[in-house]
Amino acid sequence: MPMKTPILLTAQEAEVIRALRKKGQISRMQISDITGWSKAKTSIEIRTLIDKGYLMEKDEGLSEGGRKPKLLKFNDQLGFIVGIDIGATSIDVLLADVFGNILQHVSEPGDVRQPPKTVLAQCIILVDQILKLQGCQGDQILGIGVGVPGPVDFSRGVLVAPPLMPDWENFPIRSFLKEAYPTAYVVVDNDVNIMALGEQRYGDAIGLDHFIFIKIGTGIGSGIISNGKIHRGSNGCAGDIGHICVDKQGPICRCGNRGCLEAMAAGPAITEKAIKAAQNGESELLLRFMKENEGIMTPELVSAACREGDEAALEIIRSSGQMIGDVLASLVNFFNPSHIFIAGGISNFGNHLLVAIKRAVLRRSLPLATTDLQINFSHIGAIAGNKGVIALVLEYLFVDEDKPFLSV
């Protein structure tokens, strides 16, 4: 049966878990090499973790001249991991095992503008649904990861001044979910950080230590991986590039300032520009598309017009790409990433957007900073959040970087 009550880990046991987390499965000799411990101490710490139920020893590794070593891995009966990916208009809930394999997945529309208790109650209903599908109980959940579309104070697990969901400010998400699932470790992070983690664990960024993940949708944000880890900054709001000013005379952003990148180049701005182009006679195609859609313009219609070669739609997309690229150029000069990955609903606009971004980055960045830089769409962009929210739990579940034990 899966473990129902978390057992605290010592600092030494946590070192073993860290080593195992990086390798997936590992021999005693490898743990000894990584930690620098003697064989006797390594054996003691491993035996303790096996007795507590965290590890199991099975299968045989490759022989290095003697007897084949047994390999250690997480006990697959430990329990389950839950991921909750809350988007602006949807909620995805996933159930995974301790290896990160997704066992169940449910999704339904949601609205983060509703009060947090309403949205999180909906999440709990979905979690109970996937537990029932898997035939397990709430007290078998080891950890819950939550992704939310706003700036997160990571140490406290709360949103701070989120433009899209103001009612959520400082709401205790961890405590709310812990009331429903007392045995679970709960960790909360910004949705783009989670997507960056998903790209690093399961996408094209495996093995990369310095990259930026950009999400372009209703808003614009970035997740920064530095030295192989998410860079959150001192308060957790690093990467909020959507509120970098690109035009001091520009429209008022939902944050209250003028000319933010998000207000100039994200989905709503693209839609507004397309409406103007349709109404002032710049694009008969956009006007026809809007009339066929009951008078409503959407980014998808702009994309469709672009595919048909509509010049107004092309210019709108190129303009957004240029502004995004100009901001990214500053980040490239400052951070010097090896890769930039782009995702989000607006990334579906395709190569016209990507080319505009690349041109702006190359034009405004230092030559050395772009010598090996690669800018591409994320191949797992549509599921990066789903993958990342599970990876987030596994990153901190057994070894909280600030508190090296299972439960806080």
N, C-alpha and C positions, 0 to 999 in steps of 0.2 A: 504493500500500500504506500502511496506517496506520503511524505513527511507532512504532518499537520501543524507542528509547532516548531518554528525556527530555532536553531541552536546557535548561540553566538560563536564567532570564530576568533581565535587568538591572532595576533599579528603574524606569527610564524605560519599558522594554518592559511592565513590570507595570502602569504607569499606563494604557497603551493597552488592555491586557486588562481592567482594571477598567471602563473606559468602555464597552468592547464588551459586557462581561458584563451591564451594566445595560440596554443598548439592544437587544441581539440582533444588530443590524446597524447600521452607522454609516458616515458619510462622513468623508473626511479633514478637511473643514472643521469638522465637529462635534467631532472629536477635538482639533483645534487650539483650538476654543473652550473645551472642557472642561478641557484641560491648561494653556492659556495659552501654548503653544509657538508659535514662528513656523512658517510653512508649510514652510520648509526643514527644520527639526528634526523636525516631524511626519512629513514625507515620508521622512526617513532612518530613523526608528524603525519606521515601517510597513513599509518595504522590508526591513528586517532581519527582522521577524517573518514576512513573506511568504517570504523566503529560507529561514528556519528551518523553515517548513512549518506554522506556527501559524495563519496567516490566509490567506484567499483574497479576491480582489477580483472581484466579478461583479455582474450586474444593474445597473440604473440607478435612482437616486433621483429625487425630484421636482425639477424645474428651478426655480431661484429667479431666473430672468431670463436665465441664460446656458446653457451646456452642461449636460446632465444629469450629476450626479456619480455616479461608481461607488461602490458600497457595499462595505464590508469586513465579513466575517463569519468565524467560525471555519472552518477547513478540515475538511470533513466526513470526510476520510480520516485524521484525526489518530489515531483509535483509539476505544476504548469505555470506558464507565463501568459499574461494577458496584455495586449497592446490596444490602446484606444487612440485612434487618430481622428481628432476633431477638426474638420474643415469649416469654412465659412457656411457651406450649405449642405454638408453631409457628415456622417459619422461612420467610421470603419472600426469594427472590433474584431480582434484576432485572438486565437488561442494557440499557443505553441508549447513544445516541450523544452527541456533545459538545454537542448542543442540548437534551439532556434528554428526547428522545423514547424511550419504552420500546419496545425491540425484542423482548425475550423476558422471560418471567416464570414462575418455577416456585415451588411452595409445598408443604411437607409438614410433618407433625407433628414437634415437637421438645420437649425438656425441659431448661430452663436449670438445673435442679438437678443435672444431670450435670456431670462435670468439663469445664472449658473446652476442653481438647484434643479431647474427644469431640464436643462441639457444633460447634466450628470445623472439625473434620475433615469433619463432615456438610455444613457450609457449602461447603467446598472442592469436595466431590463435586457439589453442586448448581451451583456456579459452572462447573465443567468441563462439566456437562450443558448449561447454556445457551450456553456457548461452542461446543460441538459443534453445537447446534441452529442457531446463527448462522453456523457454518462459519469460525470464527476461532480464534486461538491465545491462550494466556495472556499472551504477551509483547506482545499488542496492547491489554492493559488499561492505561489511563492512570491511573485512580483507583478506589479502593474505599471506599465509605462503609459504616459499620457502626452500627446502632442497637441498644442493649441496654437491658433494663428494670432500670436501677439507677443510682445516682449515679456520674457519670464525672468524673475529673480530666481535663479536656479537653486540657490542655497535654501530658499524658503518654499520653493515650488508654487509661487503665486504670480499672477499677471500684474504688471505695473503699467498704468496708463495705457491700456490697449485701445487704439482708435476704433477698431472694428467692434469691440465688445466691452464698452465702458462699465457695464454692470458687474463685470468679472474682476474688477480691480481689487487686489488683495484678498480675493475669496480663497479660503483654505481648501484647495482641491484635494490635497493629500488627506487631510482629516476627514473630509466628506466620504472619500472612497474607503478609508481605513475603518470607518464605522460599519460599512457594508461587508468588508473583507478584512477582519482584524489581523489575520496572520500574514497579510501581504505587505511586502516592501513597495512603496509607491514613489515614483520619480516622475517629474513633470518638466517638459522642455518646450522651447519654441519649435514650431512645425518645420522650419527650414533647417535648423540644427539637426533635427531628426532625419530629414531627407538626406543631408550631407553624410550622416552616420550610415544610413542605408546604402548610399553610393559607395562608401568606403568598405563596407562589409560584404556587399553583394553585387556591386556594379562594376564599372570600369575603373574605379579608383582604388581597387584592392592593391595594397602595397605602396600607395602614394602618401607622402607625409605632409605635403603643402598644396592644398587646392581650395578653390572657392566653389560653392554650389549656389546657384542663383535660381530663385523661384519667381516667375513673372506671371501674375494672375490678376486677381482683384487688387492686390497689393504687390510690392516688390521687396524681397528680402534676400539675405544671403546667410549661408552657413560657412564658417571658416574652419578648415582643418589645418592646424599648425603643429609641426613636430608629431604628427600622427594622432593628435587629439583635438576635440572641438575646442575652439577658442571662444569663450563666452564673455570675457572681460571681467571687470571687477564686480559688476552688478548683474551680469547676464544679458546685457542688451547689445553686445558686439554683433556686427553684421547687419544692422538695421539701415541698409543703404537706401531704402525707399524714401527716406526723409532728408537726403542730401539735396541741397538746393541746386537746381540747374537753371533757374530763371527767376531773379528777384521780383520781376514784374508779372510772374505767372499766376495761374489760378490759385485760390486758397485751397490748401490741402485739408484733409479731415483732422490733421494734427493741429491745425490752426495757423500754420505758417504758409507763406506763398512760394509757389514754384518748386515744390518738392518733386523729385524724380517720379514718385508714385502718382502724383497728381497730373503729371505731364505725359507719362508713357505707359501706365498700367492699363488694365482692361477697361475700366470706366472712362478713362481719358480717350482711349482709342474709339470707344463707342460714341462718345460725344462728338469727336471730330468727324466720324462717319455720318452722324445725323446732320451735321452742318453741311457736309459735302453733298449729301442727298437733297437737302432742302434748298441750297443756293444754286443748284444746277450743275455742280461740278461732276456729278456721277449719276447718270440715268440708271445704271445697274444697281447701285446702292439704294436708290429711291425705289426701284421695282422690288428689290429684295425686301425692303422694309414694309412696303405695302402688302406683299404676299405673306408677311409675318405679322399681320394685324397691327401694323404701325410701329412695331418694336424692332429696334436695332440691337444686334448683339455682336461681340467679337467674332463669333463663328461666321456671321454673314460677311463681315469685312474680309475674313480669310477666304471665304468662297469667292468673293468678288476679285480678290487678289489672284486666285488660281485662274480666273477667266481673263486676266490681263488688265483689269480696271486700273487706270493710272492713278486715280484719287486714292483708291485703297492701297495701292503699292506705295504711294508717297506717305500715307499715314503710318504704314508699317515700317518703312525705312526711317522715318523721323523718330519713331519710338526706339528703334534699334540703335540709331545714332546717339540719342540721349543716354540710353543705357550703357552703350559702349564708352561714351565720354566719362561716365562715372567709374566704370570698371577700369579704365585706363589709369585713373588715380590710384585705385586699389592695387593694380599691377605694379605701378611704380613704388608703392609703399610696402606691399607685402611680398612681391615676387613669387607668385604661385607657379607651379608647373602646369596646372590645368585649371580650366574653368568649365564647369558643367551647368547646363541651362535646362530648366524644367518649368512646369506650371502650364496652365491652360493656354497662355499666349505663345508658348513655345511651339504649339501646333501650327503656327503661321509658317513654319518651315524655313527654307533657305534664304528667303528675302530678309527675314529678321536676322538670321545668323550672320549673313554676309555684312549687313549694316553694322552689327555689333563688332565683328572682327575688324572691319575697316577703321572704325572709330578707335578701337583699342590700339591697333598698330600705328595709327597716325599720331596718337597722343602719348604713347608710352615710350620709355627709354629703350633703345635698341637692345641693350643687354638683358633687360627684363622680359623681352619677347623672343629672345633667341630660340628657346625651346618651348615656349608657351603653346599649349593646345587649347582651343576653345571649341566645344562641341555640345550638342544636345545630350542629355542623359538618356541612355537606352532603357533605364528602368524608372524613368521619371514618374510614370503613372503609378508605380507601386513603391517608389522610394520611401514614402512616408510609412507605408505598411511594414516594409522591411525594417526601416530604421527604428520604429517604436519598439519592436521586439529586441533589436540590437541594443537599444538604450537600457532596457531592463537588465539584459545579460551583462552589460558593461559595469553596472553598479550593484547588482543583486548580491553576489557573493562577496564582493570586495568594494565597498563604498570607499572612494578615494580619500574621503575625509575621516571616515569612521570605518576601520577595517573589520566589519562584522556584517552579519546577514540582515538584521532588522534594525530600523531606527525608530 
